[in-house]
Amino acid sequence: MNFDATPSRPEVKASAMLGPLLSTAIPIPWVAPELLPLLISIWVVLLGGSWVFGRWNLRAIDVGAELPASAFAWEAVPVDLRLRNHSQSWAARDLLVGHVLSSERVRRISGYRPRLGAGVETRLEPLLRVPRRGRHTQYRVEVSSSFPFGLLRWRRQFEIRVDLLGLPRLGELRQTERVLPDELQPDRQRPRGTWRPGEFFALQEWRPGLPQRQIAWKASARRGELLVRQNQFIQRPAMHVILHLGTAARRRNRFAFERSISLAATLVESLMRRRQPVRVTLVGSSVRSWRPRPGRDGLNQVLIALAEVEADSNAPARIPPGLLDGGAVVLVHSGGLDPAPHPHPKRSVLDARDQRRLRAYFREARAMPARTRILRRA
């Protein structure tokens, strides 16, 4: 922590100096020369008092904070911020509190306390916006005050070690049929009616001993033999989501890379919500592939893995052979492929640089949907 004395804003300085200025400047023509040192001493006391009492005002202030373990990027999360005055005889006044993650400049005001008594602790619950995806280990709190006269503003900064993981923000998929390959369109995979996804009725030959209630009379009449209708579960093929970690040389493609991660995370979340088996592969200088478990734990595993992914300049310009074969594939990239694979009935290629096309079926979210807020404490 450190102290920093800076002049206050001009309007604050003018209002604070207006009274002393009028009380000392107006009587000057009528004041005897021997009283001029008295007027000068008044100004010395004001400036010296601002310096001494302003520094003394913040000397016993201490700060503590508790942050959640994880949060989505750009999400505003509550912070348990504690402000305590350790002095037993001096009350701190005019306290303005600001906070920020990492090494950015403190610009967000989190609270104000006109007075904090001696030995008193107060709690603030400000909202902190996670600036970006990734792991954040530094949290800075700044306490400033212009006590006593508003001539100088003192600042005291506290650096707190934290471990907050910024998860990739989830957007909203619209017109899902434009994202999935042709073989995995919703109307081809879901049966009509009220059955769960993947459950169909199968017809088998009736055998003595089976109840007649299960006989499908219409199908039996068409076939000319007794048939029994039974439930049969058909395993849906796993969707293979491939995220290419390479980027083009242009700086603006950094935003396209972040957009590709958000798109891949949103796609996996949408598929897992529909109970679609998913396989995730990250292609960089090395290839990492896994099948997340169904449910919230599996989605958390994917989000945590994507939270710390960085662009890989050594990523191959072509997808390794075998990854695009054998099933339905959705390939997400941000320009690092040369050339990009062409769309196929079993393959869908999404380029994060083509923002105009993405707007047709993908919308980035600045505020997290209500269904995903439970993942914050994972």
TIDO-876563 format. One record per residue (C-alpha): residue number from 1; residue in three letters; x, y, z. Coordinates in nm, 3 decimals. Example, Ala and Ser with C-alpha at 12.3 -4.5 7.8 and 13.67 -1.06 7.14 Angstrom:
REM TIDO-876563
{num->1, residu->ALA, east->1.230, north->-0.450, up->0.780};
{num->2, residu->SER, east->1.367, north->-0.106, up->0.714};
END
This chain:
REM TIDO-876563
{num->1, residu->MET, east->0.000, north->0.000, up->0.000};
{num->2, residu->ASN, east->0.115, north->0.354, up->-0.064};
{num->3, residu->PHE, east->0.013, north->0.714, up->-0.016};
{num->4, residu->ASP, east->-0.040, north->0.954, up->-0.301};
{num->5, residu->ALA, east->-0.124, north->1.322, up->-0.258};
{num->6, residu->THR, east->-0.281, north->1.490, up->-0.558};
{num->7, residu->PRO, east->-0.465, north->1.821, up->-0.592};
{num->8, residu->SER, east->-0.840, north->1.784, up->-0.577};
{num->9, residu->ARG, east->-1.071, north->1.882, up->-0.861};
{num->10, residu->PRO, east->-1.084, north->2.256, up->-0.944};
{num->11, residu->GLU, east->-1.444, north->2.301, up->-0.833};
{num->12, residu->VAL, east->-1.374, north->2.137, up->-0.498};
{num->13, residu->LYS, east->-1.063, north->2.345, up->-0.451};
{num->14, residu->ALA, east->-1.244, north->2.670, up->-0.535};
{num->15, residu->SER, east->-1.530, north->2.600, up->-0.297};
{num->16, residu->ALA, east->-1.292, north->2.503, up->-0.017};
{num->17, residu->MET, east->-1.074, north->2.809, up->-0.066};
{num->18, residu->LEU, east->-1.358, north->3.058, up->-0.112};
{num->19, residu->GLY, east->-1.411, north->3.124, up->0.258};
{num->20, residu->PRO, east->-1.045, north->3.170, up->0.356};
{num->21, residu->LEU, east->-0.981, north->3.373, up->0.041};
{num->22, residu->LEU, east->-1.259, north->3.621, up->0.118};
{num->23, residu->SER, east->-1.168, north->3.645, up->0.486};
{num->24, residu->THR, east->-0.804, north->3.725, up->0.411};
{num->25, residu->ALA, east->-0.803, north->3.905, up->0.076};
{num->26, residu->ILE, east->-1.082, north->4.160, up->0.130};
{num->27, residu->PRO, east->-0.937, north->4.322, up->0.445};
{num->28, residu->ILE, east->-0.586, north->4.358, up->0.297};
{num->29, residu->PRO, east->-0.621, north->4.729, up->0.191};
{num->30, residu->TRP, east->-0.732, north->4.823, up->0.541};
{num->31, residu->VAL, east->-0.495, north->4.599, up->0.733};
{num->32, residu->ALA, east->-0.181, north->4.737, up->0.886};
{num->33, residu->PRO, east->0.145, north->4.605, up->0.741};
{num->34, residu->GLU, east->0.233, north->4.441, up->1.068};
{num->35, residu->LEU, east->-0.078, north->4.215, up->1.033};
{num->36, residu->LEU, east->0.019, north->4.075, up->0.691};
{num->37, residu->PRO, east->0.234, north->3.800, up->0.848};
{num->38, residu->LEU, east->-0.078, north->3.692, up->1.035};
{num->39, residu->LEU, east->-0.269, north->3.650, up->0.710};
{num->40, residu->ILE, east->0.019, north->3.457, up->0.558};
{num->41, residu->SER, east->0.033, north->3.234, up->0.862};
{num->42, residu->ILE, east->-0.337, north->3.154, up->0.817};
{num->43, residu->TRP, east->-0.266, north->3.023, up->0.467};
{num->44, residu->VAL, east->0.032, north->2.825, up->0.594};
{num->45, residu->VAL, east->-0.189, north->2.666, up->0.860};
{num->46, residu->LEU, east->-0.453, north->2.575, up->0.601};
{num->47, residu->LEU, east->-0.205, north->2.412, up->0.362};
{num->48, residu->GLY, east->-0.008, north->2.246, up->0.640};
{num->49, residu->GLY, east->-0.326, north->2.123, up->0.807};
{num->50, residu->SER, east->-0.446, north->1.974, up->0.479};
{num->51, residu->TRP, east->-0.116, north->1.789, up->0.449};
{num->52, residu->VAL, east->-0.087, north->1.665, up->0.807};
{num->53, residu->PHE, east->-0.450, north->1.590, up->0.892};
{num->54, residu->GLY, east->-0.519, north->1.442, up->0.548};
{num->55, residu->ARG, east->-0.238, north->1.189, up->0.590};
{num->56, residu->TRP, east->-0.334, north->1.121, up->0.951};
{num->57, residu->ASN, east->-0.694, north->1.062, up->0.845};
{num->58, residu->LEU, east->-0.605, north->0.748, up->0.644};
{num->59, residu->ARG, east->-0.314, north->0.609, up->0.846};
{num->60, residu->ALA, east->-0.522, north->0.358, up->1.048};
{num->61, residu->ILE, east->-0.755, north->0.243, up->0.770};
{num->62, residu->ASP, east->-0.742, north->-0.127, up->0.681};
{num->63, residu->VAL, east->-0.929, north->-0.319, up->0.411};
{num->64, residu->GLY, east->-1.037, north->-0.683, up->0.373};
{num->65, residu->ALA, east->-1.232, north->-0.848, up->0.092};
{num->66, residu->GLU, east->-1.380, north->-1.182, up->-0.012};
{num->67, residu->LEU, east->-1.445, north->-1.261, up->-0.379};
{num->68, residu->PRO, east->-1.619, north->-1.561, up->-0.538};
{num->69, residu->ALA, east->-1.403, north->-1.839, up->-0.679};
{num->70, residu->SER, east->-1.532, north->-1.796, up->-1.036};
{num->71, residu->ALA, east->-1.753, north->-1.567, up->-1.239};
{num->72, residu->PHE, east->-1.840, north->-1.515, up->-1.602};
{num->73, residu->ALA, east->-1.652, north->-1.250, up->-1.797};
{num->74, residu->TRP, east->-1.827, north->-0.911, up->-1.797};
{num->75, residu->GLU, east->-2.052, north->-1.026, up->-1.515};
{num->76, residu->ALA, east->-2.100, north->-0.800, up->-1.213};
{num->77, residu->VAL, east->-2.041, north->-1.008, up->-0.898};
{num->78, residu->PRO, east->-2.095, north->-0.895, up->-0.537};
{num->79, residu->VAL, east->-1.786, north->-0.842, up->-0.321};
{num->80, residu->ASP, east->-1.777, north->-0.860, up->0.058};
{num->81, residu->LEU, east->-1.562, north->-0.551, up->0.127};
{num->82, residu->ARG, east->-1.472, north->-0.465, up->0.487};
{num->83, residu->LEU, east->-1.340, north->-0.124, up->0.591};
{num->84, residu->ARG, east->-1.197, north->-0.088, up->0.942};
{num->85, residu->ASN, east->-1.049, north->0.200, up->1.141};
{num->86, residu->HIS, east->-0.782, north->0.062, up->1.378};
{num->87, residu->SER, east->-0.731, north->0.393, up->1.555};
{num->88, residu->GLN, east->-0.871, north->0.406, up->1.908};
{num->89, residu->SER, east->-0.896, north->0.785, up->1.928};
{num->90, residu->TRP, east->-0.934, north->0.923, up->1.576};
{num->91, residu->ALA, east->-1.243, north->0.902, up->1.356};
{num->92, residu->ALA, east->-1.174, north->0.887, up->0.982};
{num->93, residu->ARG, east->-1.385, north->1.119, up->0.768};
{num->94, residu->ASP, east->-1.479, north->1.171, up->0.403};
{num->95, residu->LEU, east->-1.384, north->0.820, up->0.281};
{num->96, residu->LEU, east->-1.435, north->0.741, up->-0.087};
{num->97, residu->VAL, east->-1.373, north->0.373, up->-0.178};
{num->98, residu->GLY, east->-1.297, north->0.236, up->-0.526};
{num->99, residu->HIS, east->-1.189, north->-0.110, up->-0.642};
{num->100, residu->VAL, east->-1.069, north->-0.292, up->-0.953};
{num->101, residu->LEU, east->-0.926, north->-0.627, up->-1.061};
{num->102, residu->SER, east->-0.568, north->-0.680, up->-1.187};
{num->103, residu->SER, east->-0.352, north->-0.377, up->-1.264};
{num->104, residu->GLU, east->-0.613, north->-0.153, up->-1.422};
{num->105, residu->ARG, east->-0.678, north->0.201, up->-1.308};
{num->106, residu->VAL, east->-0.933, north->0.243, up->-1.031};
{num->107, residu->ARG, east->-1.233, north->0.408, up->-1.194};
{num->108, residu->ARG, east->-1.532, north->0.241, up->-1.031};
{num->109, residu->ILE, east->-1.657, north->0.393, up->-0.706};
{num->110, residu->SER, east->-1.785, north->0.125, up->-0.471};
{num->111, residu->GLY, east->-1.891, north->0.325, up->-0.167};
{num->112, residu->TYR, east->-1.868, north->0.638, up->0.044};
{num->113, residu->ARG, east->-1.856, north->0.684, up->0.420};
{num->114, residu->PRO, east->-1.873, north->1.040, up->0.560};
{num->115, residu->ARG, east->-1.742, north->0.918, up->0.897};
{num->116, residu->LEU, east->-1.590, north->0.599, up->1.034};
{num->117, residu->GLY, east->-1.556, north->0.603, up->1.411};
{num->118, residu->ALA, east->-1.254, north->0.488, up->1.607};
{num->119, residu->GLY, east->-1.231, north->0.108, up->1.619};
{num->120, residu->VAL, east->-1.538, north->0.070, up->1.397};
{num->121, residu->GLU, east->-1.568, north->-0.176, up->1.106};
{num->122, residu->THR, east->-1.817, north->-0.127, up->0.824};
{num->123, residu->ARG, east->-1.915, north->-0.359, up->0.540};
{num->124, residu->LEU, east->-1.974, north->-0.268, up->0.179};
{num->125, residu->GLU, east->-2.131, north->-0.493, up->-0.085};
{num->126, residu->PRO, east->-2.027, north->-0.333, up->-0.414};
{num->127, residu->LEU, east->-2.057, north->-0.498, up->-0.753};
{num->128, residu->LEU, east->-1.732, north->-0.579, up->-0.932};
{num->129, residu->ARG, east->-1.737, north->-0.641, up->-1.306};
{num->130, residu->VAL, east->-1.495, north->-0.912, up->-1.422};
{num->131, residu->PRO, east->-1.308, north->-0.737, up->-1.706};
{num->132, residu->ARG, east->-1.200, north->-1.039, up->-1.908};
{num->133, residu->ARG, east->-1.168, north->-1.415, up->-1.928};
{num->134, residu->GLY, east->-0.882, north->-1.580, up->-1.741};
{num->135, residu->ARG, east->-0.741, north->-1.609, up->-1.390};
{num->136, residu->HIS, east->-0.721, north->-1.293, up->-1.181};
{num->137, residu->THR, east->-0.483, north->-1.288, up->-0.884};
{num->138, residu->GLN, east->-0.471, north->-0.919, up->-0.790};
{num->139, residu->TYR, east->-0.749, north->-0.709, up->-0.642};
{num->140, residu->ARG, east->-0.685, north->-0.343, up->-0.564};
{num->141, residu->VAL, east->-0.884, north->-0.123, up->-0.331};
{num->142, residu->GLU, east->-0.829, north->0.253, up->-0.318};
{num->143, residu->VAL, east->-0.945, north->0.469, up->-0.026};
{num->144, residu->SER, east->-0.928, north->0.844, up->-0.086};
{num->145, residu->SER, east->-1.016, north->1.147, up->0.122};
{num->146, residu->SER, east->-1.003, north->1.527, up->0.087};
{num->147, residu->PHE, east->-1.034, north->1.588, up->0.462};
{num->148, residu->PRO, east->-1.015, north->1.844, up->0.621};
{num->149, residu->PHE, east->-1.041, north->2.142, up->0.383};
{num->150, residu->GLY, east->-1.067, north->1.980, up->0.039};
{num->151, residu->LEU, east->-0.740, north->2.138, up->-0.077};
{num->152, residu->LEU, east->-0.557, north->1.807, up->-0.124};
{num->153, residu->ARG, east->-0.689, north->1.457, up->-0.190};
{num->154, residu->TRP, east->-0.501, north->1.171, up->-0.028};
{num->155, residu->ARG, east->-0.517, north->0.820, up->-0.171};
{num->156, residu->ARG, east->-0.421, north->0.493, up->-0.008};
{num->157, residu->GLN, east->-0.409, north->0.173, up->-0.213};
{num->158, residu->PHE, east->-0.437, north->-0.185, up->-0.087};
{num->159, residu->GLU, east->-0.336, north->-0.487, up->-0.297};
{num->160, residu->ILE, east->-0.513, north->-0.809, up->-0.201};
{num->161, residu->ARG, east->-0.417, north->-1.150, up->-0.338};
{num->162, residu->VAL, east->-0.721, north->-1.333, up->-0.476};
{num->163, residu->ASP, east->-0.788, north->-1.631, up->-0.700};
{num->164, residu->LEU, east->-1.083, north->-1.554, up->-0.926};
{num->165, residu->LEU, east->-1.137, north->-1.745, up->-1.249};
{num->166, residu->GLY, east->-1.309, north->-1.551, up->-1.526};
{num->167, residu->LEU, east->-1.517, north->-1.799, up->-1.726};
{num->168, residu->PRO, east->-1.598, north->-1.735, up->-2.093};
{num->169, residu->ARG, east->-1.925, north->-1.551, up->-2.127};
{num->170, residu->LEU, east->-2.217, north->-1.745, up->-2.268};
{num->171, residu->GLY, east->-2.427, north->-1.595, up->-2.543};
{num->172, residu->GLU, east->-2.755, north->-1.703, up->-2.697};
{num->173, residu->LEU, east->-2.795, north->-1.932, up->-2.996};
{num->174, residu->ARG, east->-3.074, north->-1.839, up->-3.232};
{num->175, residu->GLN, east->-3.175, north->-2.056, up->-3.528};
{num->176, residu->THR, east->-2.982, north->-2.358, up->-3.404};
{num->177, residu->GLU, east->-3.043, north->-2.540, up->-3.731};
{num->178, residu->ARG, east->-2.798, north->-2.300, up->-3.900};
{num->179, residu->VAL, east->-2.521, north->-2.409, up->-3.663};
{num->180, residu->LEU, east->-2.561, north->-2.787, up->-3.651};
{num->181, residu->PRO, east->-2.471, north->-3.014, up->-3.942};
{num->182, residu->ASP, east->-2.755, north->-3.142, up->-4.159};
{num->183, residu->GLU, east->-2.751, north->-3.487, up->-3.997};
{num->184, residu->LEU, east->-2.815, north->-3.345, up->-3.650};
{num->185, residu->GLN, east->-3.108, north->-3.117, up->-3.721};
{num->186, residu->PRO, east->-3.363, north->-3.114, up->-3.438};
{num->187, residu->ASP, east->-3.647, north->-3.244, up->-3.656};
{num->188, residu->ARG, east->-3.444, north->-3.550, up->-3.755};
{num->189, residu->GLN, east->-3.335, north->-3.648, up->-3.408};
{num->190, residu->ARG, east->-3.640, north->-3.586, up->-3.191};
{num->191, residu->PRO, east->-3.949, north->-3.800, up->-3.233};
{num->192, residu->ARG, east->-4.286, north->-3.635, up->-3.248};
{num->193, residu->GLY, east->-4.498, north->-3.648, up->-2.938};
{num->194, residu->THR, east->-4.409, north->-3.628, up->-2.572};
{num->195, residu->TRP, east->-4.123, north->-3.880, up->-2.556};
{num->196, residu->ARG, east->-3.784, north->-3.786, up->-2.422};
{num->197, residu->PRO, east->-3.506, north->-3.732, up->-2.677};
{num->198, residu->GLY, east->-3.378, north->-4.063, up->-2.804};
{num->199, residu->GLU, east->-3.679, north->-4.277, up->-2.702};
{num->200, residu->PHE, east->-3.873, north->-4.449, up->-2.980};
{num->201, residu->PHE, east->-4.125, north->-4.732, up->-3.005};
{num->202, residu->ALA, east->-3.997, north->-5.055, up->-3.157};
{num->203, residu->LEU, east->-4.219, north->-5.333, up->-3.298};
{num->204, residu->GLN, east->-4.139, north->-5.694, up->-3.212};
{num->205, residu->GLU, east->-4.315, north->-6.023, up->-3.281};
{num->206, residu->TRP, east->-4.569, north->-6.123, up->-3.019};
{num->207, residu->ARG, east->-4.486, north->-6.434, up->-2.817};
{num->208, residu->PRO, east->-4.715, north->-6.640, up->-2.596};
{num->209, residu->GLY, east->-4.711, north->-6.508, up->-2.242};
{num->210, residu->LEU, east->-4.684, north->-6.141, up->-2.335};
{num->211, residu->PRO, east->-4.979, north->-5.923, up->-2.229};
{num->212, residu->GLN, east->-5.222, north->-5.839, up->-2.505};
{num->213, residu->ARG, east->-5.224, north->-5.478, up->-2.395};
{num->214, residu->GLN, east->-4.891, north->-5.421, up->-2.569};
{num->215, residu->ILE, east->-5.016, north->-5.549, up->-2.904};
{num->216, residu->ALA, east->-5.012, north->-5.280, up->-3.174};
{num->217, residu->TRP, east->-5.336, north->-5.375, up->-3.351};
{num->218, residu->LYS, east->-5.303, north->-5.134, up->-3.644};
{num->219, residu->ALA, east->-4.947, north->-5.236, up->-3.720};
{num->220, residu->SER, east->-5.041, north->-5.603, up->-3.675};
{num->221, residu->ALA, east->-5.326, north->-5.564, up->-3.925};
{num->222, residu->ARG, east->-5.092, north->-5.410, up->-4.180};
{num->223, residu->ARG, east->-4.828, north->-5.679, up->-4.135};
{num->224, residu->GLY, east->-5.066, north->-5.972, up->-4.100};
{num->225, residu->GLU, east->-4.910, north->-6.091, up->-3.773};
{num->226, residu->LEU, east->-4.927, north->-5.998, up->-3.408};
{num->227, residu->LEU, east->-4.672, north->-5.731, up->-3.315};
{num->228, residu->VAL, east->-4.587, north->-5.589, up->-2.973};
{num->229, residu->ARG, east->-4.496, north->-5.225, up->-2.925};
{num->230, residu->GLN, east->-4.207, north->-5.175, up->-2.683};
{num->231, residu->ASN, east->-3.991, north->-4.882, up->-2.584};
{num->232, residu->GLN, east->-3.646, north->-4.879, up->-2.734};
{num->233, residu->PHE, east->-3.372, north->-4.627, up->-2.655};
{num->234, residu->ILE, east->-3.161, north->-4.518, up->-2.949};
{num->235, residu->GLN, east->-2.829, north->-4.364, up->-2.853};
{num->236, residu->ARG, east->-2.785, north->-4.031, up->-3.024};
{num->237, residu->PRO, east->-2.447, north->-3.978, up->-3.193};
{num->238, residu->ALA, east->-2.205, north->-3.753, up->-3.008};
{num->239, residu->MET, east->-2.150, north->-3.404, up->-3.143};
{num->240, residu->HIS, east->-1.780, north->-3.326, up->-3.187};
{num->241, residu->VAL, east->-1.702, north->-2.959, up->-3.113};
{num->242, residu->ILE, east->-1.351, north->-2.863, up->-3.231};
{num->243, residu->LEU, east->-1.198, north->-2.529, up->-3.128};
{num->244, residu->HIS, east->-0.891, north->-2.421, up->-3.325};
{num->245, residu->LEU, east->-0.658, north->-2.207, up->-3.111};
{num->246, residu->GLY, east->-0.463, north->-2.046, up->-3.394};
{num->247, residu->THR, east->-0.523, north->-1.686, up->-3.500};
{num->248, residu->ALA, east->-0.422, north->-1.469, up->-3.791};
{num->249, residu->ALA, east->-0.145, north->-1.212, up->-3.754};
{num->250, residu->ARG, east->-0.373, north->-0.909, up->-3.734};
{num->251, residu->ARG, east->-0.433, north->-0.756, up->-3.395};
{num->252, residu->ARG, east->-0.808, north->-0.725, up->-3.439};
{num->253, residu->ASN, east->-0.831, north->-1.103, up->-3.461};
{num->254, residu->ARG, east->-0.773, north->-1.109, up->-3.086};
{num->255, residu->PHE, east->-1.137, north->-1.010, up->-3.047};
{num->256, residu->ALA, east->-1.233, north->-1.280, up->-3.298};
{num->257, residu->PHE, east->-1.043, north->-1.536, up->-3.086};
{num->258, residu->GLU, east->-1.238, north->-1.437, up->-2.774};
{num->259, residu->ARG, east->-1.558, north->-1.453, up->-2.977};
{num->260, residu->SER, east->-1.470, north->-1.805, up->-3.095};
{num->261, residu->ILE, east->-1.424, north->-1.921, up->-2.734};
{num->262, residu->SER, east->-1.757, north->-1.767, up->-2.636};
{num->263, residu->LEU, east->-1.925, north->-1.930, up->-2.936};
{num->264, residu->ALA, east->-1.777, north->-2.273, up->-2.855};
{num->265, residu->ALA, east->-1.882, north->-2.247, up->-2.488};
{num->266, residu->THR, east->-2.234, north->-2.140, up->-2.585};
{num->267, residu->LEU, east->-2.262, north->-2.425, up->-2.835};
{num->268, residu->VAL, east->-2.151, north->-2.686, up->-2.579};
{num->269, residu->GLU, east->-2.391, north->-2.544, up->-2.318};
{num->270, residu->SER, east->-2.680, north->-2.552, up->-2.566};
{num->271, residu->LEU, east->-2.609, north->-2.912, up->-2.671};
{num->272, residu->MET, east->-2.571, north->-3.038, up->-2.315};
{num->273, residu->ARG, east->-2.895, north->-2.868, up->-2.216};
{num->274, residu->ARG, east->-3.064, north->-3.071, up->-2.493};
{num->275, residu->ARG, east->-2.899, north->-3.389, up->-2.352};
{num->276, residu->GLN, east->-2.688, north->-3.428, up->-2.663};
{num->277, residu->PRO, east->-2.364, north->-3.625, up->-2.609};
{num->278, residu->VAL, east->-2.070, north->-3.392, up->-2.671};
{num->279, residu->ARG, east->-1.701, north->-3.438, up->-2.735};
{num->280, residu->VAL, east->-1.475, north->-3.133, up->-2.705};
{num->281, residu->THR, east->-1.135, north->-3.099, up->-2.875};
{num->282, residu->LEU, east->-0.886, north->-2.812, up->-2.848};
{num->283, residu->VAL, east->-0.641, north->-2.801, up->-3.140};
{num->284, residu->GLY, east->-0.319, north->-2.607, up->-3.080};
{num->285, residu->SER, east->0.045, north->-2.709, up->-3.074};
{num->286, residu->SER, east->-0.096, north->-3.016, up->-2.897};
{num->287, residu->VAL, east->-0.439, north->-3.174, up->-2.923};
{num->288, residu->ARG, east->-0.655, north->-3.214, up->-2.613};
{num->289, residu->SER, east->-0.985, north->-3.401, up->-2.633};
{num->290, residu->TRP, east->-1.236, north->-3.522, up->-2.374};
{num->291, residu->ARG, east->-1.602, north->-3.614, up->-2.327};
{num->292, residu->PRO, east->-1.766, north->-3.407, up->-2.051};
{num->293, residu->ARG, east->-2.004, north->-3.581, up->-1.815};
{num->294, residu->PRO, east->-2.374, north->-3.500, up->-1.852};
{num->295, residu->GLY, east->-2.509, north->-3.232, up->-1.624};
{num->296, residu->ARG, east->-2.373, north->-2.923, up->-1.456};
{num->297, residu->ASP, east->-2.042, north->-3.080, up->-1.352};
{num->298, residu->GLY, east->-1.954, north->-3.162, up->-1.710};
{num->299, residu->LEU, east->-2.041, north->-2.810, up->-1.827};
{num->300, residu->ASN, east->-1.827, north->-2.662, up->-1.548};
{num->301, residu->GLN, east->-1.539, north->-2.879, up->-1.666};
{num->302, residu->VAL, east->-1.567, north->-2.735, up->-2.017};
{num->303, residu->LEU, east->-1.598, north->-2.374, up->-1.898};
{num->304, residu->ILE, east->-1.298, north->-2.405, up->-1.666};
{num->305, residu->ALA, east->-1.089, north->-2.552, up->-1.947};
{num->306, residu->LEU, east->-1.188, north->-2.272, up->-2.186};
{num->307, residu->ALA, east->-1.130, north->-2.002, up->-1.923};
{num->308, residu->GLU, east->-0.750, north->-2.028, up->-1.935};
{num->309, residu->VAL, east->-0.707, north->-2.110, up->-2.303};
{num->310, residu->GLU, east->-0.472, north->-1.874, up->-2.487};
{num->311, residu->ALA, east->-0.410, north->-1.820, up->-2.856};
{num->312, residu->ASP, east->-0.143, north->-2.057, up->-2.986};
{num->313, residu->SER, east->0.085, north->-1.920, up->-3.255};
{num->314, residu->ASN, east->0.225, north->-2.270, up->-3.314};
{num->315, residu->ALA, east->-0.114, north->-2.421, up->-3.392};
{num->316, residu->PRO, east->-0.116, north->-2.611, up->-3.724};
{num->317, residu->ALA, east->-0.277, north->-2.438, up->-4.020};
{num->318, residu->ARG, east->-0.471, north->-2.757, up->-4.096};
{num->319, residu->ILE, east->-0.683, north->-2.977, up->-3.874};
{num->320, residu->PRO, east->-0.503, north->-3.307, up->-3.806};
{num->321, residu->PRO, east->-0.642, north->-3.594, up->-4.015};
{num->322, residu->GLY, east->-0.903, north->-3.807, up->-3.846};
{num->323, residu->LEU, east->-1.063, north->-3.536, up->-3.632};
{num->324, residu->LEU, east->-1.309, north->-3.434, up->-3.904};
{num->325, residu->ASP, east->-1.409, north->-3.790, up->-3.989};
{num->326, residu->GLY, east->-1.641, north->-4.038, up->-3.827};
{num->327, residu->GLY, east->-1.934, north->-3.826, up->-3.712};
{num->328, residu->ALA, east->-2.100, north->-3.488, up->-3.688};
{num->329, residu->VAL, east->-1.846, north->-3.209, up->-3.635};
{num->330, residu->VAL, east->-1.876, north->-2.838, up->-3.557};
{num->331, residu->LEU, east->-1.546, north->-2.657, up->-3.620};
{num->332, residu->VAL, east->-1.500, north->-2.313, up->-3.460};
{num->333, residu->HIS, east->-1.197, north->-2.105, up->-3.560};
{num->334, residu->SER, east->-1.085, north->-1.741, up->-3.573};
{num->335, residu->GLY, east->-0.880, north->-1.730, up->-3.891};
{num->336, residu->GLY, east->-0.584, north->-1.954, up->-3.810};
{num->337, residu->LEU, east->-0.678, north->-2.217, up->-4.070};
{num->338, residu->ASP, east->-0.546, north->-2.191, up->-4.424};
{num->339, residu->PRO, east->-0.761, north->-2.289, up->-4.599};
{num->340, residu->ALA, east->-1.064, north->-2.352, up->-4.380};
{num->341, residu->PRO, east->-1.249, north->-2.681, up->-4.439};
{num->342, residu->HIS, east->-1.560, north->-2.656, up->-4.651};
{num->343, residu->PRO, east->-1.904, north->-2.730, up->-4.501};
{num->344, residu->HIS, east->-2.027, north->-3.087, up->-4.535};
{num->345, residu->PRO, east->-2.350, north->-3.273, up->-4.442};
{num->346, residu->LYS, east->-2.162, north->-3.404, up->-4.137};
{num->347, residu->ARG, east->-1.961, north->-3.088, up->-4.076};
{num->348, residu->SER, east->-2.036, north->-2.728, up->-3.984};
{num->349, residu->VAL, east->-1.762, north->-2.461, up->-4.002};
{num->350, residu->LEU, east->-1.802, north->-2.138, up->-3.799};
{num->351, residu->ASP, east->-1.563, north->-1.848, up->-3.858};
{num->352, residu->ALA, east->-1.561, north->-1.604, up->-3.565};
{num->353, residu->ARG, east->-1.429, north->-1.325, up->-3.789};
{num->354, residu->ASP, east->-1.747, north->-1.324, up->-3.997};
{num->355, residu->GLN, east->-1.942, north->-1.115, up->-3.747};
{num->356, residu->ARG, east->-2.217, north->-1.029, up->-3.993};
{num->357, residu->ARG, east->-2.299, north->-1.398, up->-4.042};
{num->358, residu->LEU, east->-2.268, north->-1.471, up->-3.671};
{num->359, residu->ARG, east->-2.531, north->-1.213, up->-3.583};
{num->360, residu->ALA, east->-2.790, north->-1.424, up->-3.766};
{num->361, residu->TYR, east->-2.769, north->-1.708, up->-3.513};
{num->362, residu->PHE, east->-2.544, north->-1.596, up->-3.224};
{num->363, residu->ARG, east->-2.577, north->-1.305, up->-2.986};
{num->364, residu->GLU, east->-2.310, north->-1.222, up->-2.734};
{num->365, residu->ALA, east->-2.443, north->-1.157, up->-2.386};
{num->366, residu->ARG, east->-2.322, north->-0.880, up->-2.158};
{num->367, residu->ALA, east->-2.542, north->-1.009, up->-1.874};
{num->368, residu->MET, east->-2.555, north->-1.378, up->-1.794};
{num->369, residu->PRO, east->-2.884, north->-1.566, up->-1.839};
{num->370, residu->ALA, east->-3.054, north->-1.668, up->-1.517};
{num->371, residu->ARG, east->-3.003, north->-2.039, up->-1.583};
{num->372, residu->THR, east->-2.621, north->-2.006, up->-1.577};
{num->373, residu->ARG, east->-2.575, north->-1.799, up->-1.262};
{num->374, residu->ILE, east->-2.562, north->-2.114, up->-1.049};
{num->375, residu->LEU, east->-2.230, north->-2.201, up->-1.212};
{num->376, residu->ARG, east->-2.061, north->-1.904, up->-1.050};
{num->377, residu->ARG, east->-1.981, north->-2.090, up->-0.729};
{num->378, residu->ALA, east->-1.846, north->-2.399, up->-0.901};
END
